[in-house]
Amino acid sequence: MSAEALIILLVVGAIAGWGAGQIVKGYGFGLIGNIVVGVIGAFIAGWLLPRLGVHIAVGSPIVSQIISAFIGALILLFILGLVRR
């Protein structure tokens, strides 16, 4: 993985994790935790959404990746919220 790809992955993860943390209040994990949630959310969305027949296509590929990672991060935070109870 190149340095550029790693930086893009971290930025997408940070944006998606932060956004999901804002929507699902009370389950934020700080900056590093939100990046991890966003990156894991991107993997979840990359696996789950195509199997459900959902394909996100917006003008820019990076915006599509952020939206997909955001959806995956929301799913992850929802599952973590259920486990914590």
C-alpha positions in Angstrom: 0.0 0.0 0.0 1.4 3.3 -1.0 1.7 6.3 1.4 -0.9 8.1 -0.6 -3.4 5.3 -0.4 -2.8 5.0 3.4 -3.4 8.7 3.9 -6.6 8.6 1.8 -7.8 5.5 3.9 -7.1 7.4 7.1 -8.9 10.6 5.9 -11.9 8.6 4.7 -12.0 6.7 7.9 -11.7 9.8 10.0 -14.5 11.6 8.2 -16.8 8.6 8.2 -16.1 7.7 11.8 -16.6 11.2 13.0 -19.8 11.6 11.1 -21.2 8.3 12.4 -20.1 9.3 15.9 -22.1 12.5 15.6 -25.2 10.6 14.4 -25.0 7.8 17.0 -24.5 9.9 20.1 -22.7 8.4 23.1 -20.6 6.0 21.1 -17.8 8.2 20.0 -14.3 6.9 20.6 -12.1 9.9 20.2 -10.0 10.7 17.1 -8.1 7.5 16.8 -11.1 5.4 17.7 -13.2 7.2 15.2 -10.6 6.6 12.5 -10.6 2.9 13.4 -14.4 2.8 13.4 -14.5 4.5 10.0 -11.9 2.1 8.4 -13.7 -0.9 9.8 -16.9 0.6 8.6 -15.5 1.0 5.1 -14.7 -2.8 5.1 -18.1 -3.6 6.4 -19.8 -1.5 3.7 -17.5 -2.8 1.0 -18.6 -6.3 1.9 -22.2 -5.8 2.8 -23.6 -3.2 0.5 -22.9 -5.0 -2.8 -24.5 -8.2 -1.4 -27.6 -6.1 -0.7 -27.6 -4.7 -4.2 -26.7 -1.2 -3.1 -24.2 0.7 -5.3 -23.4 4.2 -4.3 -22.3 6.4 -7.3 -21.8 10.1 -6.7 -19.8 12.5 -8.9 -16.5 11.8 -7.2 -15.2 8.3 -6.2 -13.8 9.7 -2.9 -17.3 11.0 -2.0 -18.7 7.6 -2.8 -16.1 6.0 -0.5 -16.8 8.4 2.3 -20.6 7.7 2.1 -20.0 3.9 2.0 -17.6 4.1 4.9 -20.1 6.3 6.8 -22.9 3.7 6.3 -20.6 0.9 7.4 -19.5 2.9 10.5 -23.1 3.6 11.4 -23.8 -0.2 11.2 -20.7 -0.9 13.3 -21.6 1.7 16.0 -25.2 0.3 16.1 -23.9 -3.2 16.7 -21.4 -2.0 19.3 -24.3 -0.1 21.0 -26.3 -3.3 21.2 -23.4 -5.3 22.6 -22.6 -2.7 25.3 -26.1 -3.0 26.7 
